[in-house]
Amino acid sequence: MWSYHSGMTEYRLTPLAQSLPATVPFVGPETQERAQGRGFVARLGANENVFGPSPAAIEAIAQADHWMYGDPESFELRQALAQRLGVSMEHIVVGEGIDGLLSYLVRLFVGDGDAVVTSDGAYPTFNYHVAGFGGVLHKVPYSADHEDPLALFAKAAEVDAKLVYLANPDNPMGSWHEGAALTAALAHLPQGTLLVLDEAYIETAPAGTSPEVPLDDPRLIRLRTFSKAYGLAGARVGYAIGAPELITAFHKVRNHFGMNRSAQAGALAALGDQGWLGHVQHQVADARDRIAQIARNNGLVPLPSAANFVAVDCGRDGAFAKAVLDGLLARGIFVRMPFVAPQNRCIRISCGTTEQLDAFAAALPAALSDAIKS
Amino acid sequence: MWSYHSGMTEYRLTPLAQSLPATVPFVGPETQERAQGRGFVARLGANENVFGPSPAAIEAIAQADHWMYGDPESFELRQALAQRLGVSMEHIVVGEGIDGLLSYLVRLFVGDGDAVVTSDGAYPTFNYHVAGFGGVLHKVPYSADHEDPLALFAKAAEVDAKLVYLANPDNPMGSWHEGAALTAALAHLPQGTLLVLDEAYIETAPAGTSPEVPLDDPRLIRLRTFSKAYGLAGARVGYAIGAPELITAFHKVRNHFGMNRSAQAGALAALGDQGWLGHVQHQVADARDRIAQIARNNGLVPLPSAANFVAVDCGRDGAFAKAVLDGLLARGIFVRMPFVAPQNRCIRISCGTTEQLDAFAAALPAALSDAIKS
C-alpha cells in the first residue's frame, strides 16, 4: 500500500532515466513566441521549407482517412522509394522523421558506456538520443567549418565507437563534402563502426554529394527526410536506407503503428511530384543567394551552403553573434546559431520567401548596430 | 577498415537488441489485404472508429501548415485538455498515441530484469515495449473475462513490479470495472508500483468508469487517446495524465519534435467538438447493440462492452473461434480475436456502419457453418 505523505514521491525510474535531465534539444519557435507575447514576422530559424510541399501532398493529407491507423509497413511509400532508389523495399525503413529513426538506431546499438563519435557542434538531437540510452559521446572539432570525416573515423577507431555521426550537407554550417571524398574516406572507417550518414539536406545539395557506394553497403546507413526539400516537416516522415540485415533490426524496436496515416499519403504524393521538388530547389537556391547578398550588404560573410539555410559569419566571437541574433529575435526575425566555437561566430538563416527575407534585410542593420554598441 | 567478405555482417547491436525478435504486435489489415490480393469489405478488426472524427478536425488537419514542425510543447492542446480536465498543463504530456507514450513510460521505468505485471491476453504492444527494454513480464489470468485488479496488485507485490498495466475498459474483452471499484482496489497497490491505467476506451464507457482519485495521484498514470471515440487513429495523438513530477520525466526521453503538426490541430479541434463526440457515442452504442443482436441471431453470446467493439463468445475453444475468424476474413470481413485461452473462444468485432455490419451479418452464418464442419 502506498504511503506518500513524506513529500516528493520516489518514482522508481531506471538509474539512467534518473540521471537524465528533462531537456529539449531545441527551444521551439512557438515557445519563444509565447515568451515574447507575439508572433515572429519571419520564421527563419528551424530550417523548415516555407515554399511548402507539393499541392498534391497537401491534397493527399486532406483526403486521407484519419480514422484508420496507418499501414505499419508503410508499404506504398517504401515501394515508391525503392523504385526511385533502385533498391528493394527491404533496404528501406520509414519512421517518424529522422529524429525518430535516430532514436531507434541509437537504441539498437548503444547501451551503457558504449562509445559514439560526432562533431562538436553537430546535430544536438543525435547527442540527446546517445545520452538517453547511456552512451558516451566523443566529439571532434570541425575543420574549417566542415565536419571532418577522417578525424571522426580516427576518433572512432581510438574509442572503438559503435556509431559515428556525419551530416552531409552539414547542419548548422551548410558545408558539404563531395560524395567521392566520402567514398574515399570510408576506407578509413574502422571495422565495427557504423557510419550514420544524415542526408536530411541531400536534395538541396549539388549532384554527387552522396557517396556512390552501394545503398546496401554495410558500413553505413543513410537517413533522409520529407521535412526539408519536400516541405513536410510537420508530417514527420523520414526514412533510412541500408543493408537489409540492418534495416530489419528496426522492426525489433520501432513503434509499428507509429506513422501518421495522412503523412504517409502526403509523403507518397510529394515523392511523386518531382516537378515541384525541382521548383523548390530553384527557390532554395535563389533564397540562399539573397541571404548571402543581404549578409554582404551588411559587411558580413555568408558561408557557401548546400542546405536550405545559410550560415553567416558575423566576424567576431560567439557573444557578438548572439547579440546579433537577439537583435533579430527582438525584431521578430526567428533565426538560430551554432552552439560551439568557432562556428558560433555565425548566425544561421533558413531560406525564406521574398517578403520574409525583406524583413530580415530590414532588421539586420539595426540588430548589427545594437550588437556593436553592446 | 571494414572487411566484409565473410558472409553476414556482424552489426554490434546491444545484447538486448540482439536478443529481440523482429516482430510486430499486430499484423495490420493492409498487410492482410495485400496477402489476400483484395481489400476487405468491412474493416472491423482494429477498433478504429469508422464514424470518424469531427468535421472540424478534418478541416483543421487540411488547413494546417505542413511545412512547419509541430509545437514541441503541444501547448494549445495541453491547455485545452487541462481546462477540460480541471488540472494544470504540467499534469499532461502529449505523445505519439498511447503506443508512443507506453514506450516512453516503459523506457523510463524498466531496465534489464525489472519486473512488470499485466494480464495474460491484455494489450500486446505494452508487452512488446517491456520486452524491448529488457523487462520481465509477469502475467495473471483474467477473471470471468475481466482484468483482475486485486490479482494484478498481489502479483505486483509478489514480484516487486515497477509497473502494473490495467486497461479499463479492457481490450480485447470490452469488460470494465466501475471507477469506485478501482479506487477501492488502489488501496492494495504496493508501494513503489505505478499503475499504468490505459483508458483508451473511456469515452465509450459509462460515466463513473474512471477511478475518482485525483488526477495527480502519484500511484497511477492515465493514458488516453484521440484514436478511439475521437476518430483520429491515423493522427497518432495520445496523452498521459499524472503527477507533474512523473509527467516531467517524459521530457527526459521523448521525441520533442515528434508530433505531427496537423494532428495536433486535429486533436484540438476534435476536443472542441463535444457535440460530435456525443453523436459518435450514440453511434457506438447502437453498433454494439447491433453486433450483439447479430451474434444472438447466430446462436452466439455477445459479451457486455464499454468499448467500441464487442467480443462475441463462439461457444467452443480457440481453434473453433479461429476457424470462424478465418471464415470471416475469407469473406472480406476483417475482425480479430483474443490471443489467450479462455478469452480466445471469442472473436472481437469493432463497431461499424450499418452497411459494414450488414456485411458482417451476411458473412457470419457461412463462416460459422464452415467452422462447424472443419
Interface residues (C-beta under 8 A of the other chain):
Chain A: M1 W2 S3 Y4 M8 T9 E10 Y11 R12 L13 T14 P15 L16 A17 L20 P21 A22 T23 V24 P25 F26 G28 E30 T31 R34 R43 A46 E48 N49 V50 F51 G52 P53 A57 I58 I61 A62 A64 D65 H66 W67 M68 Y69 G70 D71 P72 E73 F75 E96 G97 D99 G100 S103 R107 L108 F109 V110 G111 D114 T125 G132 K162 A187 H188 L189 P190 Q191 G192 L194 P218 R219 S227 G231 L232 A233 G234 A235 R236 A243 E245 L246 T248 A249 H251 K252 V253 N255 H256 F257 G258 M259 N260 R261 S262 A263 G266
Chain B: M1 W2 S3 Y4 M8 T9 E10 Y11 R12 L13 T14 P15 L16 A17 L20 P21 A22 T23 V24 P25 F26 G28 E30 T31 R34 R43 A46 E48 N49 V50 F51 G52 P53 A57 I58 I61 A62 A64 D65 H66 W67 M68 Y69 G70 D71 P72 E73 F75 E96 G97 D99 G100 S103 R107 L108 F109 V110 G111 D114 T125 G132 K162 L186 A187 H188 L189 P190 Q191 G192 L194 P218 R219 S227 G231 L232 A233 G234 A235 R236 A243 E245 L246 T248 A249 H251 K252 V253 N255 H256 F257 G258 M259 N260 R261 S262 A263 G266
